[in-house]
Amino acid sequence: MVRNRYRKGIMKKTGIIFDIQRFSLHDGPGIRTTVFLKGCPLHCIWCHNPESWSRKPQLMFSAEKCRQCMACAGSCPNSVHIQKLGEHVLDDKNCDACGKCVTQCVYGALKLSGEEMDVDTVLKEVCADKSYYDNSGGGVTISGGEPMLQFSFLQTLLGEAKKQGLHTCLETGGFAQKEEFESIRKDVDLFLFDIKHTDDAAHKKYTGVSNQRILANLDDLYRKGAKLRLRCPLIPGINDTDEHIAGIAALTRKYPELCGVEILPYHDMGKGKWNQIGREYELRDLKSTDQEQKAVLHRRFLEAGCEVMMS
């Protein structure tokens, strides 16, 4: 039974958005606008959007851009910005993400990740490119983080997007309540369903959670007729094993009507963000997957009996 909080009468009209990317070409079919919601229950050690983990707006600091003018310190009511041993550092435990310091930084060293937006504002920006969607078979993709963490807002956003005639994709890690997926299933034209690791112990080690709920939700959505495309990040030394590749191939045999399997080779473009939010990146020496390595990965999947799309 769907619980009361899923009923439309109490659906939330505002959510915390940390980015909206127009003219996206890799988040579903056609030309799309991708809306990124904050908050994620998975903490993947390779994550290229670590600022998405927290549900709240968050201050990001690029030390390499800072010229230590300390204009930010004068505007901060919580003494977050201090100089220590000649360096500008953040004592951000008291930061309330008010953004006053950001407006004072002329060098672009400070950024506020996350803004409360209402559904109408989001869709106004999305619908500005509707002609491109219509001509390319595109639409809007809701991503994260894990958008299911802001479920009530997500439900409202998807419902209104369908009223606007938009094709909708939802990128999800699958770690949410089955009832929540059921209540939005008919408003999602295509689920971009992440598979991080097919081995449960390894999944816990590298993401912080079990994959059992994730695989159960994948099964339930498939059995109920949802359109699903698997998205599988491949991280060298982490989940590029023969066992994991065989596990993905087994899923394609179990679910023959999947709308494809998309392999996401590792890239290191997001590693700098970890420092910006005061976290250490464990994979700092890992390099982006090059074209030759991508070709090898593609061949390994073919040998496992699994045709894939390579991003």
C-alpha positions as CSV (number, residue, x, y, z in Angstrom):
1,M,0.0,0.0,0.0
2,V,1.3,3.4,-0.9
3,R,1.8,5.5,2.2
4,N,0.2,8.9,2.8
5,R,3.4,10.9,2.1
6,Y,3.3,9.7,-1.6
7,R,-0.2,11.3,-2.2
8,K,-0.3,14.3,-4.5
9,G,-2.0,16.5,-1.9
10,I,1.3,16.8,0.1
11,M,3.9,16.8,-2.7
12,K,6.6,19.3,-2.2
13,K,7.0,22.2,-4.7
14,T,10.6,23.1,-3.9
15,G,13.9,21.2,-3.9
16,I,17.6,21.7,-3.6
17,I,19.3,21.9,-7.0
18,F,23.1,22.0,-7.4
19,D,23.2,22.3,-11.2
20,I,21.1,22.5,-14.3
21,Q,23.0,21.5,-17.5
22,R,21.5,22.4,-20.9
23,F,22.3,20.7,-24.1
24,S,23.3,17.4,-22.4
25,L,24.0,14.6,-24.9
26,H,24.9,11.7,-22.6
27,D,22.0,11.6,-20.1
28,G,19.4,9.8,-22.3
29,P,18.2,10.1,-25.9
30,G,18.4,13.3,-27.9
31,I,19.3,16.7,-26.7
32,R,18.4,17.1,-23.0
33,T,18.5,19.3,-20.0
34,T,19.8,17.6,-16.9
35,V,18.6,18.7,-13.5
36,F,20.9,17.7,-10.6
37,L,19.3,17.2,-7.1
38,K,21.4,17.2,-3.9
39,G,21.6,14.3,-1.5
40,C,22.9,10.8,-2.0
41,P,22.9,7.7,0.3
42,L,25.8,6.2,-1.7
43,H,29.3,7.5,-1.1
44,C,31.2,6.0,-4.0
45,I,34.9,6.5,-3.6
46,W,35.2,7.5,-7.3
47,C,32.3,10.0,-7.2
48,H,32.8,13.0,-9.5
49,N,30.1,15.0,-7.8
50,P,30.9,14.7,-4.1
51,E,29.2,18.0,-3.5
52,S,26.0,16.1,-4.2
53,W,26.2,13.9,-1.1
54,S,24.8,16.4,1.4
55,R,21.2,17.4,1.0
56,K,21.9,21.0,2.1
57,P,23.5,23.9,0.2
58,Q,27.3,23.7,0.7
59,L,30.2,26.1,0.4
60,M,33.0,25.1,-2.0
61,F,36.5,26.6,-1.8
62,S,39.1,26.5,-4.6
63,A,42.4,27.2,-2.8
64,E,44.3,27.6,-6.1
65,K,42.1,30.5,-7.1
66,C,42.4,32.3,-3.8
67,R,44.6,35.5,-3.5
68,Q,44.1,35.8,0.2
69,C,42.5,39.2,0.1
70,M,40.2,37.9,2.9
71,A,37.3,40.0,1.8
72,C,35.2,36.9,2.5
73,A,36.2,37.0,6.2
74,G,34.8,40.4,6.7
75,S,31.4,39.4,5.3
76,C,31.0,36.1,7.1
77,P,28.9,36.2,10.3
78,N,30.2,32.8,11.5
79,S,34.0,33.3,11.3
80,V,34.3,30.5,8.7
81,H,37.2,32.1,6.9
82,I,40.5,32.3,8.7
83,Q,44.2,32.6,8.0
84,K,46.3,29.8,9.4
85,L,50.1,29.6,8.9
86,G,49.8,32.0,6.1
87,E,47.0,30.0,4.3
88,H,43.3,30.7,3.9
89,V,41.4,27.8,5.4
90,L,37.8,27.2,6.2
91,D,36.5,26.4,9.6
92,D,33.2,25.3,8.0
93,K,31.6,23.5,10.8
94,N,29.7,26.7,11.5
95,C,28.9,27.5,7.9
96,D,25.2,28.1,7.2
97,A,25.7,28.5,3.5
98,C,24.4,32.0,3.5
99,G,26.5,32.9,0.5
100,K,27.6,36.3,1.7
101,C,31.3,35.4,1.3
102,V,30.7,34.2,-2.3
103,T,29.5,37.7,-3.4
104,Q,32.7,39.2,-2.0
105,C,35.1,36.9,-3.8
106,V,36.1,38.5,-7.1
107,Y,38.5,35.7,-7.9
108,G,35.9,32.9,-8.1
109,A,37.5,30.9,-5.3
110,L,34.2,30.4,-3.5
111,K,31.0,28.8,-4.8
112,L,27.7,27.8,-3.2
113,S,26.6,24.4,-4.3
114,G,22.9,24.0,-3.9
115,E,20.0,26.4,-4.3
116,E,16.3,26.0,-3.3
117,M,14.2,26.2,-6.4
118,D,10.5,25.6,-7.1
119,V,9.1,23.3,-9.8
120,D,7.9,26.2,-12.0
121,T,11.3,27.8,-12.0
122,V,13.1,24.6,-12.9
123,L,10.6,23.8,-15.7
124,K,10.8,27.3,-17.1
125,E,14.5,26.8,-17.7
126,V,14.0,23.3,-19.0
127,C,11.2,24.3,-21.4
128,A,13.3,27.1,-22.9
129,D,14.9,24.4,-25.1
130,K,11.7,22.4,-25.9
131,S,12.1,22.8,-29.6
132,Y,15.5,21.1,-29.4
133,Y,13.9,18.2,-27.5
134,D,11.1,17.9,-30.0
135,N,13.5,17.8,-33.0
136,S,16.0,15.3,-31.4
137,G,13.8,13.1,-29.3
138,G,15.2,14.6,-26.1
139,G,13.7,16.0,-22.9
140,V,14.6,16.4,-19.3
141,T,16.7,14.1,-17.2
142,I,16.6,14.3,-13.4
143,S,19.9,13.2,-11.8
144,G,21.9,13.7,-8.6
145,G,23.2,12.7,-6.2
146,E,20.3,10.4,-5.8
147,P,17.1,12.3,-6.8
148,M,14.9,9.8,-4.9
149,L,16.2,11.4,-1.7
150,Q,14.1,14.4,-2.5
151,F,11.2,12.2,-3.4
152,S,8.3,14.5,-2.9
153,F,9.8,17.3,-5.0
154,L,10.9,14.7,-7.6
155,Q,7.4,13.3,-7.8
156,T,6.0,16.8,-8.4
157,L,8.6,17.7,-10.9
158,L,8.1,14.6,-13.0
159,G,4.3,15.0,-12.9
160,E,4.5,18.6,-14.1
161,A,7.1,17.7,-16.7
162,K,4.8,15.1,-18.2
163,K,2.0,17.8,-18.3
164,Q,4.3,19.9,-20.4
165,G,4.7,17.0,-22.8
166,L,8.4,16.4,-21.9
167,H,10.2,13.1,-22.3
168,T,11.5,12.2,-18.9
169,C,14.6,10.2,-17.8
170,L,15.5,9.5,-14.2
171,E,19.1,8.6,-13.3
172,T,19.1,6.6,-10.1
173,G,21.3,4.4,-8.0
174,G,18.2,2.4,-7.1
175,F,18.6,2.7,-3.3
176,A,15.1,3.8,-2.3
177,Q,11.8,2.4,-1.2
178,K,10.0,0.1,-3.7
179,E,6.8,2.0,-3.1
180,E,8.4,5.3,-4.1
181,F,9.6,3.9,-7.5
182,E,6.1,2.4,-8.0
183,S,4.5,5.8,-7.5
184,I,6.6,7.6,-10.1
185,R,7.0,4.7,-12.6
186,K,4.4,6.0,-15.0
187,D,5.9,9.5,-15.2
188,V,9.4,8.2,-16.1
189,D,9.9,7.3,-19.8
190,L,13.3,5.9,-19.2
191,F,15.2,4.9,-16.0
192,L,18.9,5.3,-16.3
193,F,19.6,2.7,-13.6
194,D,23.2,2.6,-12.1
195,I,24.9,-0.6,-11.4
196,K,28.0,0.1,-9.4
197,H,29.0,-3.5,-8.5
198,T,27.3,-6.8,-8.8
199,D,29.1,-8.3,-5.8
200,D,27.4,-7.3,-2.6
201,A,30.5,-7.2,-0.4
202,A,32.4,-5.1,-2.9
203,H,29.4,-2.8,-3.3
204,K,29.4,-2.2,0.4
205,K,33.1,-1.6,0.4
206,Y,33.2,1.0,-2.4
207,T,29.8,2.7,-2.0
208,G,28.9,2.3,1.7
209,V,25.6,0.4,1.1
210,S,24.5,-3.1,0.1
211,N,23.3,-3.7,-3.5
212,Q,20.4,-6.0,-2.4
213,R,17.7,-3.3,-2.3
214,I,19.1,-1.9,-5.6
215,L,18.9,-5.2,-7.4
216,A,15.4,-5.9,-5.9
217,N,14.2,-2.5,-7.3
218,L,15.7,-3.2,-10.7
219,D,13.8,-6.5,-10.8
220,D,10.5,-5.0,-9.6
221,L,10.7,-2.1,-12.1
222,Y,11.5,-4.5,-15.0
223,R,8.7,-6.9,-14.1
224,K,6.2,-4.0,-14.1
225,G,7.2,-2.9,-17.5
226,A,9.4,0.1,-16.9
227,K,11.9,1.1,-19.6
228,L,15.4,0.6,-18.2
229,R,18.9,1.3,-19.3
230,L,21.7,0.1,-17.2
231,R,24.5,2.6,-16.6
232,C,27.7,1.0,-15.3
233,P,30.7,3.0,-14.2
234,L,34.0,1.1,-14.7
235,I,36.7,2.1,-12.4
236,P,40.2,0.6,-12.9
237,G,41.2,-1.6,-10.1
238,I,37.8,-1.3,-8.4
239,N,35.1,-2.9,-10.6
240,D,36.7,-3.6,-14.0
241,T,37.0,-7.3,-13.0
242,D,36.0,-10.3,-15.1
243,E,33.5,-11.2,-12.3
244,H,31.7,-7.9,-12.4
245,I,31.6,-7.8,-16.2
246,A,30.2,-11.4,-16.1
247,G,27.7,-10.1,-13.5
248,I,26.5,-7.3,-15.8
249,A,26.2,-9.8,-18.7
250,A,24.1,-12.1,-16.5
251,L,21.7,-9.2,-15.8
252,T,21.2,-8.6,-19.6
253,R,20.3,-12.3,-20.0
254,K,17.9,-12.1,-17.0
255,Y,16.3,-8.9,-18.4
256,P,16.4,-9.3,-22.2
257,E,14.1,-6.3,-22.8
258,L,16.5,-3.8,-21.3
259,C,17.0,-0.6,-23.3
260,G,20.7,-1.2,-23.5
261,V,23.7,-1.2,-21.2
262,E,25.9,2.0,-21.1
263,I,29.4,1.7,-19.8
264,L,30.8,4.9,-18.2
265,P,34.6,4.7,-18.3
266,Y,36.4,6.4,-15.4
267,H,37.3,10.1,-15.8
268,D,39.2,12.2,-13.2
269,M,37.5,15.6,-14.0
270,G,35.8,15.7,-10.6
271,K,38.7,14.9,-8.3
272,G,39.3,18.6,-7.6
273,K,35.9,18.9,-6.1
274,W,36.8,16.7,-3.2
275,N,39.4,19.3,-2.0
276,Q,36.8,22.0,-2.5
277,I,34.5,20.5,0.1
278,G,37.3,19.5,2.5
279,R,37.5,15.8,1.6
280,E,40.5,13.6,0.5
281,Y,40.2,11.8,-2.8
282,E,41.5,8.2,-2.4
283,L,42.0,7.7,-6.2
284,R,44.1,10.8,-6.7
285,D,46.7,8.9,-8.8
286,L,44.2,7.2,-11.1
287,K,44.1,8.6,-14.6
288,S,41.1,8.9,-17.0
289,T,40.4,5.9,-19.2
290,D,41.9,6.5,-22.7
291,Q,40.5,5.4,-26.0
292,E,42.7,2.3,-26.2
293,Q,41.5,1.2,-22.8
294,K,37.9,1.8,-23.8
295,A,38.4,-0.4,-26.8
296,V,39.7,-3.2,-24.5
297,L,36.7,-2.8,-22.2
298,H,34.3,-3.0,-25.1
299,R,35.9,-6.2,-26.3
300,R,35.8,-7.8,-22.9
301,F,32.1,-7.2,-22.7
302,L,31.6,-8.7,-26.1
303,E,33.5,-11.7,-25.0
304,A,31.2,-12.0,-22.1
305,G,28.2,-12.0,-24.4
306,C,27.1,-8.5,-23.6
307,E,26.7,-5.7,-26.2
308,V,27.2,-2.3,-24.7
309,M,27.3,1.4,-25.4
310,M,30.5,3.1,-24.5
311,S,30.2,6.7,-23.3
